[in-house]
Amino acid sequence: MPGYRMGKINEQDNFLWLLISLLVLFLLSAFFEQLESDALGRLTGISLTVIVLVAVWSVEHGERSLVSRLGISGLLVGIVAFELLFERYSLAILQLLTLQVFIVMTIVFACRQVLLSGNVDFNKIVGAICIYVFLAIAWALAYLLVEQFFPGSLPGLEGGDWRESMQKALYYSFVTMTTLGFGDISPLQPLARYLTYLEAVTGQFYIAILVASLIGVRLADRAADQ
């Protein structure tokens, strides 16, 4: 593609870098869980933090100030560092809440760049995939929050450290969003059930809205050319 470069993150390839980081970090997390690593919880927390940091430095690249990016990066790294140094589980909960906030912010910024601006190109198609993945991550974190405050809501996600259940939460989130519904993890309490069917509806509507948006932009471009 003309003007397409992989050497530096910019508005022409930012979502590609983000998608690559998501896939690599998901693979590493699954690999460490497969090996039953004792450091699974810490590695999962670090992986999620890296994902958010990549998003902070790539999504809406031209609109965020350097001070804002450095501030967000410092906050996330600081929470992880203190948790690793002092091994305080309350800091792990704070990390979960902070990650959820920044994941939702990333989805909002990415939607502005992908769905509400300019022509359709390869980067925006990749960006649409990234949004879908981030929606699943946001719901996975929401399920973990519900399980933390209302134990027993989702059997299979119970446990002391939410990070050790992150892979299961992601699996359940993607299965729900794609409406596969294998049934190996099932919500038992009202709030968990509400989030489950809300995610299923959101996943279907996102695909419908995305397709309609891409077709609309394409038709508008064709009409402008004619």
Summary of the structure (lengths in Angstrom):
residues: 226
radius of gyration: 18.5
end to end distance: 23.4
largest distance: 64.5
contacts: 672
relative contact order: 0.10
helix: 73%
strand: 0%
